[in-house]
Amino acid sequence: MRGRMRSIIRRCILTASCIALLGIFSTSRGRAAGCVVPERIHLSGLIFMNRTEAVRAQARLASEPFATLGKSMPSNYSADMGWFTPEQLRGTDYAAAANLPAGSTTAPLTMPGLLQTEILHVDEVRPAMSCARAIASYPRDSWPRLVRAATEIHHHKLAAAISDYNAVLAYDPQSRSARLGRAEIYYMQRRYKEALTDVDVANASNSGDSFTLKALVEAAIGNDGLATADAAQGIAQYDGTGQDDTFARFALGQAYSDLGYFAAGIHEFDDVLNKHPHDVQPLLARSFALFSIGDIRGALRDDEAAARARPQWERPYLVRAFIAFAVGDLRSALTYAERARKLSPRNSYAELWVLVAKRALHQPPVAAGGRPGPNSTIWPQSVIDVYLGRAPLTSLPSTVMATGSLKERLRTCEATFYRGTYLLYSDRRAALPFLNDAASQCPYREYERAIAERLIAGGSTVP
């Protein structure tokens, strides 16, 4: 089982609307129930090289419209500033425009640290309204569809979100927000080739978000070197922008761990957790890295913190089962695996680890629910079948693949490892070749590799 988490840290990658920061999400049902497009302000601006020019222009506004004034200026004096919400403007150099009605103009604004002065004009103010109404009222405005797509992602309505992103891209093929949003969904659906295509288009802007998402996709398909480079480039793009680079640092930490550079990964996870101390994904990622370098106490500390943060999630209990088994505390391993299975009966790894712990304790194997189920080709069902006595041990691969796709290598890695654990407490000598193979050949990202290393070294009671 992979040490990394499938989902990514949630942040506002739809930068055109920054919807994740505007509180649009609701617990209501429906395609996008509770979806509201916030009030928006469209700004134009005139940019002057000194304040004297700006003051003169302001005087002319007493007798002529802003548009007329703009046309009389050199072309490089005018700028379409775009759409903003009042929340986006507050606390910025443009805060003076946040509450102005349409047709209003700010006093000259001197930008700190810049040799220029700007006058902002409120071209239009669109009131807050439901996403459906905004889409009907402004059919070629991408913002409402981006807001609705993000709401749909929040409610796990991924097909509906893709439909909205597709609609935006039909009339704006270069929309960075739509490309990144759709790429994130493709990543969640493991459609990595399509995700990379969208990210590459979005990456024309060289943004931190696009580089970071690309790093996560590259890591998912096993291109660990590219993932590291993209994550580092993402951090570089955030530098100096005032944006939070947590997303990129998490991705870089994962990339380092996937390469076996656990100390470097821990350094990045430390930085993430200093800002977000209760975020379960970096907690579990750091727990895995600490376990991989032999820091059992640190790994348990982070895992327990993750369990407190999300007590109904099975993953922290499953991780604790891994650690307990690795250090020889078999009864705790069984207790934690059973807890994980109870929280998520559909998690096949929780079911498998109940069987692994029971076999180590010489207890009879029983299928989930107390009755045998039909054989399945869904991994790791073939391993579960071996532990339940439905298939011979020799039906599992006996060595880790050195080449092939990442998926194939991960499966043969796990099969080799579980052949070893099957034999471990009945014939340790027969088990060791399989565990040695897993410890030396499995990808670094696999818990099975780290557990095998510990088992070979010899377990001890959990601290």
N, C-alpha and C positions, 0 to 999 in steps of 0.2 A: 504494500500500500504506500502510495506516495506520501512523503513528508509534507509537501506543500498543500495549501488550501486551493480548492477549485475557484472560488469566487475571489474577486479582488476587493481591496479596500474601497468603499463607496466614497466618491468625491464628485465634485461638479465638473464633469468633463464637457458638458454642453455649455461652453463658455459664452455663447451668444446670449443666453438667457440666465445662466447660473441658477437654474431652476431648483437644484437640490438645496440651495441655501435660502429659498424663499417660502418654505413651508407649504408647498402645494399638495403634499401627499395626504391621503385620507385612508381610513380603514374601510371605507364603503366598498360595495361590490359594483360590478358592471364594468363596461369596457374602460372607462376612465372616470368613474364616479368620484365626485369631489374635486375634479380637476378644474383649477381656476387659473386663468392667465392674469397675472398681476397688472396693475396700472403701469402704463409705459409712456415714456416721454421721448419724442424725436427731436434731436438737437442739430442745429447747424451752427457754424462758428466762423468768425473772422479773426485771423491771426495777424498781429502787427509786430514789427521788430522793436518797437519802443512804445512806452506808455503815451507819449505825446500824440502819436498817430491815432491811438485808440480813443483818446479823449476827443479829438477832432471828429472822428467817425461817430462817436456817441452823440455829439451835438447835432450832426446831420440827421440822426434818427428821430429827432423831434419833428421833422417836417417831411421825411420820406420813408417809405417802407424798407424793411430790412433787406428784402430780396433785391430791390432797386439799388440800394447801397452796395450790396455784394457784387452785382453785375458791373458796377462802376470801378471796382477794385481790380488789381491784377489777379489772374487766375490762382496764383499760389497763395493768395490771401484768404480764399474761401475753403471751407472744409465741411463735408457731411460727417457729423460726429456719430450718427447712428441712433439706435434705440437703447434706452436705459430704463430701469425701474427707479423709483425714488430711493429705494434701499441701496441700489448700486451707487447712486450719486452722493448720498449722505456720507460725510467723513472724508470726501475726496476734494480735490481742487475745484470740482464742478458742483459742489454742494449748493451753491447759490441758485442753481436752476431746478432743484428738486421739487419745489412747491409752486413754481410759477405757472400761470395759466397759459394756454396756447396764444401765440402772438406776442408774448412778452420777451424782453431782452434783459440780460444781466448788465450790471455795470462792468467796466473793464476789469478783467481778472489777470493779475500778474502772476505767472507761474513761478513758484520758488525754484531757484537754481537755473532758470532758463531766461535768456535774454529776449523774451517775447511776452506780449500781453494779448489776451483773447476776450472777445465778446461773444457770448452764447445767446442763441435765439431758440425759443421753444416753438417749433413748427407745428406740432400736433400733440395732443394728449389723448390717449385711448384709455378709457376707464377699465377697471378690473371687470372681467366677465368670464363665464364658463368657457372651457376649451371649445365645446361644440359650437357655441354662438360665435366665438372669435374666428373659428375656421370658416364658418358660413359667411361671416361678415367680411373677412379679409382672406379670400381663398388662395392668394399668392404670397401671403405672409408666412414665413417658415416658423416664426416663434410659437404660435399656438400649437402647431403640430409637434414641435420639439418638446414643449411642455407636456402635451398629452402622451407622447412616446415615453417620456421619463416616468410619468405616472403609471403607465402600463407596465414598464419594467418593474416598478416598485410592487405592483400587484401580480408579478410573474406572468403577465399576458404578453409573451415575447412575440408571438405572431402578429398581434395587433400593433405592437411597437414597430416592428419591421415594416408593416404596411404604411405607417405614418412616415417613417424615415424614407421609404421608397417614394412616397408622394412628394416630399420635400426635394429629393434628388431628381425627380422628373423635371422640375423647372429650375433647379439650382444644383447641377451635378457636382460642383466643387464645394458644396456646403460642408465645412469642416465638422460642425456639430453633428450633422446627420451621419456623416461618414464614421465619426468616432463612436456615436451611439450605436449604430448598426454593427460596427466592429466589436463592440463590447458584447452585444448579444451573440454574435457568431462565436466569440471566445467562450461564452458561457455554454453554448451548444456544441462546443468542440469542432466547429466548422472553421478550422484554423486557416486554410488556404483563402477562404473568402474574407476572413478577418484581416489577414495580411494585405489583401488587395485594397480594402477600405482604408486601413491605417496608412498605407503608402501614399494614397491620394491625399489624406488629411495631413500627412507629414510634410507636404510642400510648405507648410507654414513654420516648420521646424519648432513645434511647440513641445513643452515638457510632457504634456498629457499624451500626445501621439507617440513620442519616443517610448514613453513608459508602457503604454498599452502594447506597443510592438514588442517590447522586451518580454512581457508576460506571454504573448503568443509564441514568440521564439522559444521561450523556456518550455512551454507546453509541448512543443514538437521535438524537443531535445537539442535545439541549437543553442547550447549553453553559452558558448563564446559570444555569439551575436547578442544573446539576451543581456549579458554583462555590459557589452559595449553600448547597447541601446539604452539601458537603464542609466548608465553613467552619463550619456549624452542628454537624457531627460533631466537629470539633476543640473547639468550645466545650463540647460535652457531655462530652468526656473531661477537660477542664480541672478540676483539683481532685479528681479521683477516684482518682488514683494509677495509672490505666490508661495503657498505651502508646498514643499517638495516631498512631503511624507509619502505620497503615492510612489514616487520614483525611488525613494530610499528603501521602501518595502520590496519593490521589484528587484533592486540591486542586491539586497540581502538574500532574496530567494535565489537569484542567479549565482551568487557566491556559494551558497549552500549546495546548489545543484552540482557545482564544480568540485565540491569537497573542501572549499576554503571556509570552514565553519567559523573560525575566529573573525574573519572579515564580515561574514554574514551577521554574526552576533553584534558586531559594532554598528551595523546599519539598523538592526532591530532595536538596539538600545536607543538609538536616536528617535526612531518612530515611537517607541513606548514612553520616552520622556515627554512626548507631546500628547500621546493617546494611551495612557497607562492601562486602560481597561478594554482595549480592542483585542478581541479574542484571536484574530488571525496572526498578528505579529507575536502575541504571547505563545501560541502554539508553534509558530515557526521558530521562535527562539528556543522553546522547549526542545524541539527536535534537534536543533544545532547543538545545544548544550548536552543532550543525551549522546549525540554522535561523538563528542570529544570526551565523554566519560564523566561529565558533571551531573550526576544523578540527582543530587539535592536541588540544583538549579533548575533542572528539567521538571522535577515534580512541583517546585514552587510556581513555575509559570503555568504548568498544566492545571494546578489547583486554582490559580487566579482565573484562568479561562473558564473553568467549571463554575466558579462563583458568578462570573459575568453572564454566562449563558447556561443556567442549571438544567435546562431541558434539552440541551444538545448532547448527542451521544459521543461526539468526537473526543472531548477531554477524557471521558471514562475509558474509551478504547485505547487512547494513548497511555493512560495509566496502567491498563492491562498489559500493553507492550513492555513498559518499563518493569513492572512487577515480574513478569515472566523472564525478562532478560537477566534480572538479578536473583532469580531462584525463588521468589515468593509466589508460589503457584496458587495457593488458596486466594490470595488477593487478586491475582491475575484473573481467576475464575469469577470472583465477585464483581470486579470492574467490567469484565466482558459481558456478564449477565445483565449488569445495569445498562450498559450500552445497548444491548439487544432489546431490553425492555423499552428504552426510550425510542428506539428506531428498529422495529421488527423487520423492516425491509432492508436493513443494512447487512449485506451478505458477509462483510468482514467481521461484524460483531458476532454473527452466527458462527463463522469459522473459528474465531478466537475462543468462543465458549468450548468448542470441540477440541481445540489445541490444548487448552488448560485442563479439560477433563481427561484427555488421554494421558497427559503428563502426571495427573493425579491417579491414574489407573481407574477412572470411573467410566461406566458404560456410556457410549455416545448415544444421544437422543436427538432426533431432528427437532427443529423449532416447532412448538405446538404439540410435541410429544408423539408425532406420527411422521413416518417417512413421506417425503414429497417426491414429485416426479423429477427425473433428471433434467437438467437445464444446460444449455450451452453458454449461458451468461457467466462470465468470469467473476468470482473464483468458484463457481458451482462445481466444477470438475474436481477441485481440491476438497470441497465439502463432501462430495460423494466418496472420496477415498477415506476420509475420516469417519464417515458413517458406515463404511464397509460395503458400499454399493459398487465400488470399482477397485481394482488392485492398485497397489502403490506404484507398480511399474507403468501404469497408464500416464503418470506425470513425467514431464521431461526431467532428465537427470543431470543436465548441465545448462549453464547460462549461455545464451546466444551472444557471440562476440560482435555479430553484425546483424543487419536487419533493421526494421523500423523500431522506434522507441517502444511502441505498444508491444511488439513481439519480444523485445529484450526484457521489458518489465514483467511480462507474463512468465517467461522461462526462468527469470530470476526468482519470482515468487514460488513457482513450482519447485525449483531446486531447494529453496529454503524450507518449504513445508514438507518436503521429503525428509529433510534433516530433522525437523521438529517431531515428525511422526515417529522416528526411530530413537530420538534422543534419550528418552527415559526407559527404553527397553534394551537398547544396544548402542551405547554412546560411540563405540569404535566405528560402527557402521554409519552412524549419523555424521561424524566429523567431516568426511569428504564432501558431503553436500553443503554443510555449513561453511566449510572453508571456501568452497566455490562461490557461495552467496556473499561471503564477507569480502572476497577479493574481486569478484566480477560484477556484482549488482551495481547499478548506478548509485551514486552517492545520495540521490534524492529519496531512496527507498528506506523505509523503516526496517525492512527485512535485512538489509545490509548491516545497519547499526546493531540490530538485535543479535545477528549472527556473530558479529565481532565480540560482543559481550559474552555470549554463550561459550564461544571458543576459549575466551580468557578465563571462564569459570564464574558462575554466579555467586552472589552473596545476598544476605538479607537486605531488604530495602532500608535505607537509613531512616 
